[in-house]
Amino acid sequence: MLISIGERIHISYRMLYEKSVRRHFIGEVIANEGTNCKLEGYVFIFDPSANMFSRKPELRTTIIDLAESGYIVNIIPSETPIK
């Protein structure tokens, strides 16, 4: 696996339709197996009326398959604040 436990990543969910909600996730890898990663972090949603992203307040744990074509994944610096 190219992504290790403890690395921080930014995930952009691909828009499937023109009016789809623009979602991003920033978090830390807490487990991985093959191309599946368990992540802990925060969801960011684009608010078109304010023309900006807002962070959802609750900490989330999610599992994603990094090989899925619906995600764009970027590794971010370990010193990037998440909370």
C-alpha positions as a Markdown table, in Angstrom:
| # | Residue | x | y | z |
|---|---|---|---|---|
| 1 | Met | 0.0 | 0.0 | 0.0 |
| 2 | Leu | 1.3 | 3.4 | -0.9 |
| 3 | Ile | -0.5 | 5.2 | 1.9 |
| 4 | Ser | 0.7 | 4.4 | 5.4 |
| 5 | Ile | -1.1 | 4.6 | 8.8 |
| 6 | Gly | -0.6 | 8.1 | 10.3 |
| 7 | Glu | -0.5 | 9.9 | 6.9 |
| 8 | Arg | -2.9 | 12.7 | 6.4 |
| 9 | Ile | -4.9 | 12.9 | 3.2 |
| 10 | His | -7.3 | 15.2 | 1.3 |
| 11 | Ile | -10.1 | 13.4 | -0.6 |
| 12 | Ser | -12.2 | 15.2 | -3.2 |
| 13 | Tyr | -15.4 | 13.4 | -4.2 |
| 14 | Arg | -15.9 | 13.6 | -8.0 |
| 15 | Met | -19.1 | 15.4 | -9.0 |
| 16 | Leu | -21.4 | 13.0 | -10.9 |
| 17 | Tyr | -23.8 | 15.7 | -12.0 |
| 18 | Glu | -23.6 | 19.5 | -12.5 |
| 19 | Lys | -25.6 | 20.3 | -9.4 |
| 20 | Ser | -23.9 | 17.6 | -7.1 |
| 21 | Val | -22.9 | 18.7 | -3.7 |
| 22 | Arg | -19.1 | 19.4 | -3.6 |
| 23 | Arg | -17.7 | 17.3 | -0.8 |
| 24 | His | -14.1 | 17.0 | 0.5 |
| 25 | Phe | -12.7 | 15.0 | 3.4 |
| 26 | Ile | -9.5 | 15.8 | 5.3 |
| 27 | Gly | -8.3 | 13.2 | 7.7 |
| 28 | Glu | -5.7 | 10.7 | 9.0 |
| 29 | Val | -5.3 | 7.1 | 8.0 |
| 30 | Ile | -5.9 | 4.9 | 11.1 |
| 31 | Ala | -5.9 | 1.5 | 9.3 |
| 32 | Asn | -5.4 | 0.2 | 5.8 |
| 33 | Glu | -5.7 | -3.1 | 4.0 |
| 34 | Gly | -5.1 | -3.4 | 0.3 |
| 35 | Thr | -6.7 | -0.4 | -1.3 |
| 36 | Asn | -9.1 | 0.2 | 1.6 |
| 37 | Cys | -8.4 | 2.8 | 4.1 |
| 38 | Lys | -10.1 | 3.6 | 7.4 |
| 39 | Leu | -9.9 | 7.4 | 8.0 |
| 40 | Glu | -10.7 | 9.7 | 10.8 |
| 41 | Gly | -11.3 | 13.4 | 10.0 |
| 42 | Tyr | -13.7 | 16.0 | 8.9 |
| 43 | Val | -16.1 | 16.6 | 5.9 |
| 44 | Phe | -16.1 | 19.9 | 4.1 |
| 45 | Ile | -19.1 | 21.0 | 2.0 |
| 46 | Phe | -19.2 | 23.8 | -0.5 |
| 47 | Asp | -21.9 | 26.4 | 0.1 |
| 48 | Pro | -22.7 | 28.1 | -3.2 |
| 49 | Ser | -24.5 | 31.0 | -1.6 |
| 50 | Ala | -21.4 | 32.0 | 0.4 |
| 51 | Asn | -19.0 | 30.7 | -2.3 |
| 52 | Met | -16.9 | 28.9 | 0.3 |
| 53 | Phe | -16.4 | 25.5 | 2.0 |
| 54 | Ser | -17.6 | 24.9 | 5.5 |
| 55 | Arg | -16.4 | 22.2 | 7.8 |
| 56 | Lys | -18.9 | 19.9 | 9.5 |
| 57 | Pro | -18.3 | 20.0 | 13.2 |
| 58 | Glu | -18.5 | 16.3 | 14.0 |
| 59 | Leu | -15.4 | 14.1 | 13.7 |
| 60 | Arg | -16.1 | 11.2 | 11.3 |
| 61 | Thr | -14.7 | 7.8 | 10.7 |
| 62 | Thr | -15.0 | 6.5 | 7.2 |
| 63 | Ile | -13.8 | 3.6 | 5.1 |
| 64 | Ile | -13.0 | 4.2 | 1.4 |
| 65 | Asp | -11.5 | 2.2 | -1.4 |
| 66 | Leu | -8.8 | 4.4 | -2.9 |
| 67 | Ala | -8.9 | 2.4 | -6.1 |
| 68 | Glu | -12.5 | 3.6 | -6.7 |
| 69 | Ser | -12.7 | 6.1 | -9.6 |
| 70 | Gly | -15.0 | 8.5 | -7.6 |
| 71 | Tyr | -12.2 | 9.9 | -5.5 |
| 72 | Ile | -9.3 | 12.2 | -6.1 |
| 73 | Val | -6.7 | 11.6 | -3.3 |
| 74 | Asn | -3.9 | 13.9 | -2.2 |
| 75 | Ile | -1.3 | 13.3 | 0.6 |
| 76 | Ile | -1.0 | 16.4 | 2.7 |
| 77 | Pro | 1.9 | 17.4 | 5.0 |
| 78 | Ser | 1.8 | 15.8 | 8.4 |
| 79 | Glu | 1.9 | 19.2 | 10.2 |
| 80 | Thr | -1.4 | 20.2 | 8.5 |
| 81 | Pro | -3.9 | 20.9 | 11.3 |
| 82 | Ile | -7.0 | 18.8 | 11.0 |
| 83 | Lys | -8.9 | 19.7 | 14.2 |
